């Protein structure tokens, strides 16, 4: 039987682990809601991903998977499965691909378990969907929607969806009101590794020229790990607004929505900007824009194709970082100029 024929009333979605991946699942989450409008839908997420779904009208409950504390190790996994079992879910949709995701919902006694049959977990799924080879080569938005299509669900729009709370929108509006000039966002970090990061010195030169050419205010986004890069930028551009490690994800989302242009590496915040329809200049090196690029129309992708790219590695095996070093500040500045127009 197809999943819809079971008419599940209490659904658990296992979210993906990273911000960008989670945003690329938002069309799939909307599809699940549209197929089961009367169901109670919960989503199991890591804490750092929760803000992607906290204000979503398609989700009723957020369940935190606290893998670094109460749910750590095998005892924690067992504890989480017991917590889920008490909630009597009748369907689990696994957007996350790992074996662990299937094991937890199996231990939780959820009778319907839908996911791709990969990572040796097919035996744990009641509805194991074969991963077609071609599906690995398309954008991940279609990858997640494809899972649901193969399970017999009627697909909703592919458009990304990201809802910001009114409280965070109001807070961003108050912050922006105090600034003069167009706001240009820079996101010099990327959690995957240094092969995805355009050099800090190039970001610094770009910030200086953006500030000079457009009388813009430059906001630098990122985590605590990006503070050193923000300091490099601040030495060239004295009036930057350094937000690294100073905002929650929800606060960052509200501010990104206010940017005239957002310049970024391939990262979670790139997908935030794409979902919010903020104009994007995206710098790609080691990763593949076909499968994980910004799923939006208002973007310019900057990359230098090389025989070794996309290598999908965290560190440059050629030790010359050419795919990033060859992207000039002038190229990015031209993209910013085009997007501002």
N, C-alpha and C positions, 0 to 999 in steps of 0.2 A: 504493500500500500504506500501511496505517496503521503508525505507528512501532513498535508492539509486535511486529508480524510480522517485523521485521528481527532481533529478538532481540539488541540491542546488548549488548556485554559490557564496554565501556570508555566511560563517559559523562562528558562535561564539562558542568557547569551554569555559565552566566554569571550571577553574582549581580547584583542591583541595587546602585546606588551609595551609598545612604544607609541609615542604621541602621533607621529606621522602615520603609522600603520592604522592606529585607531581612527583617525580622521578619514582615511581611505575606506574604512568599513561603514561610514555613516550612511551611504546609500543602501547598504545591505540591512542595517538596523531599521531604516525606514521601510524597506520591503517587508521585513518580518512584521512590523506593526500593521502595515496595510493589509497583510494577509490574515492577521489575527487581531482585528480591532478591539474585540472585547476581552482579550487575554490580559492577564497580569504579567508584565515583562520586567524581569530583573537583569542586571548586567554585572558580571564578576570582573573586576578590574584591579590592577595595581594602583596604589594611591596616586602616583604621579600622572596617571592617565584619567583619573576620575573627572577632572574639570571638562574634558571633552564631552561628557554625557550629563553632567550635573543639571544643566538647564534644558536638556532635550525633552521635547514633548512626546517622544516615542518610547521613553523609558520611565517606568514607574518607581523602580528602586535601584540604588547603587549598593553593591556588596563589595567590600574591600578585601582583596587577597593580600594579606600582610605577610608576604613571604620573608621579610627580614625580621619579623618578630614572632607573633603567635602562630603563624602558619609556616615556620621554617622547618626544613628537613622532613623526614618521613613522619614523625609524630605530628608536625604541623599540618601536613597534607591530610593525614587521617582526621585531625580535628576539623579541618575545613570541610571534608566530605561529610562528617557527622552534622555540622551546622547546616549544610545544604540539604541533607536528608530530611531534617526536621521541617523544611519548608515545602516538602511534597511537590516538587516540580514534576511535570509530566513530559517536558521536552527540554533538551539542552542542545543549543546550536553553537558549535565550536568554530568560531572564526579564527581562533588561535590554533596553530598547526601541531603543537607538540604532543608527544605521547602522554606527558603528565596531565594535560587538559582532559584527555579521554579517560585516563585512569581515575581522576577525581570524580567525574560525573558518574562513572560506572560504580565506584565505591559508594557514591551518594544514592544509589538505587534509582536513578532517573531512568524510566523505561525507554524513552525515545531519545537517542543520542545521534545527532547529525553532524557530520564533519567529513573533510577529505580523508580518504584512506591513504595516509602517508605516515612516515616515521614509525612504522611497524605497529600502528594502533588500530588497524581495521577490525581486528577481532573484538575490540572493546566498543565498537559502534554498532548500533542497531541499523543505522542508515549510513553506510560507508560509501562515499561518493568517489569514484575513480578520478584521479587527477590526470586530465588529458595533457599530453606533452605540450601542445600548443598553448595551453592556458598559462604556462610559466613565462610565455613570451609577450603577454599582453599586459596592459596596465592593471595594477592590483585592484582598482575599483571593480573592473570586470571579473577579476579572479574571485573576489568575494561574492559578487552578484551571481557568478556562474555556479557556485556551490548551491545557492538557493534555487536557481533555475533548474538544475539537475534534480533537485528534490521535489519539483513540481509546483513551486511557488510562482505566482505572477509577479514579475519584477516591477518595482517602482522606478522613478527617475534615477539616472546615474549621477545626478548632480550632488556634490558634497553638501553636507548640512552641518552647520555649527551655530548653536544658539548661545548668545551671551545674555547673562542676567541683566535686568534693568539697573540693579545696584552697581554692577561693574561698569555698565555704560555711563551711568551718571558720574561715577568716580573718574573715569577717563575724560569725560567732557570737562570736568572741573580742572583736571590737570592740564589739558590741552589749552584751555582758555587763557592760561598764564603764559603761553608760548607765542612767539612772534615768528612769522615766516612759515613756509611749507614744512611739514614734518616728513623727514626721510628716515626710515628705519633701517638699521644694519644688524644682521645676525651673523657674526663671524664664527660661531661655534658649530659643532656637529658631533653628536654623541658617538657615532659609529667609529670615528677614528680620524687621525690627522690627514689621511688621504682625501678626505672630503672637505678639507678646510683651505680656502684661499688664504695666502699668507697675511699675517697681521699688518705688516708694513704696507701692503697694497690696500688693505681696508683703510689704514690711516691716511694714505695719500688720497684715496677716494673721498673720505670724509672731509678733508681739508678743501678739496676742490668743489665738492657739493656745497659746502658752507659758503665758500667764496662766490661761486657762480650764481647760486640761486637765493642767497641770503636765507638759507634753510636752517632749521634746527635739526640736528642729527641725534637720534635716539639709538643707543646700542643695547640690544637685547641679548639675553643668554643666562647661563647658570653661574654659580660660583666658580666653576672651572674656566669660565671665559673672562674672568676679571683681569688677568694678566694681558690678554689681548685688548681689552677695553682700555687698559692703561697705556698701551702702545698707541692706540688711536687718540687718546686724550693728549698725548705729547704733541701731536700735529694739529689737533682740532680742539682748541681750548674750551669751546662752549658746548661740547657734547653733553647729552643727558645719559649718564651711565646707569642703566637699569639691570646690569648683570647681577644675578643673585638677589635682586631686590623686589621682585614681583612674584606672585603666584602665577600659575599658568592662566587662570581665568583673568587676572589683571593684565597680563601680557596680551592675551587675545583681544581685550577691549581696546588696548592702545594700538595694536597692529591694525585693527579696523580703521583707526583714525589716520594712518599714514598715507601720504600721497603716493609714495613708492616704497617698496620693501626690497632691500638687496640682501641676498641670503645664499648660503651654501645649501646643498641638499640636506634637509633636516626636518625635524618635526614642525618647527615654526614656519618653514616654507609651506607645508600643507595647511597650517592655520591660515596663513595669508591667502592661499588659493581658495580655501573654503569661504573666506570672508570677502572674496573678490577684490582684494587689495592688489594694485598693479605690482608685478613681480619682476625683478631682474635676478635670475638664478644662475649660480656658478656651479657647473658640474665637472667633476674630475673622474673619480674611480667608479662611480655608479652609473646606472642606466636610466636616462630620462624617459625612455619608452615605457618602462615598467613602473617607475617610482617618481616620475616627473610631476610637476604641479598640474593638477587636474582642473585647469581653468583656461579661459580664453585670453585673459589679459596678462600675458607673461612673455618675457624674452629669455631664452635659455642661452647661456654663454658656455661654450666648451671648445676644446681643441682636440679633435679626434686623433688618436695615435694608434699604432698597431697593437699596443698593450692595453688599450682602454675600450670599454669599461672592464677593469680587472676585478672589481667587487672586493678588493682587499682593503684592510684598515690602514696598511702602511705601504708605501711605494717600494716595490721590489727592485725597481731600476735605480733607486737611491738618487733620482734627480728631480722627482716631483714635477716632471715636465707638463703633465696635463693641467696642472694648476698654475705653474710659473709662466706658462706661455699665454695665459689670459691676461691681457694688458688692462691697466687702469683706464686708459682711453676707451677701450671697448665697453667697459662697464658704464663709464660716464655717458657714452653715447646712448646706451640702453636706458639709463635714467632720464636723459633728455627726451628721448622718444616717448617714454611712458608719462612724463610730466605733460607733454603736449597732448 
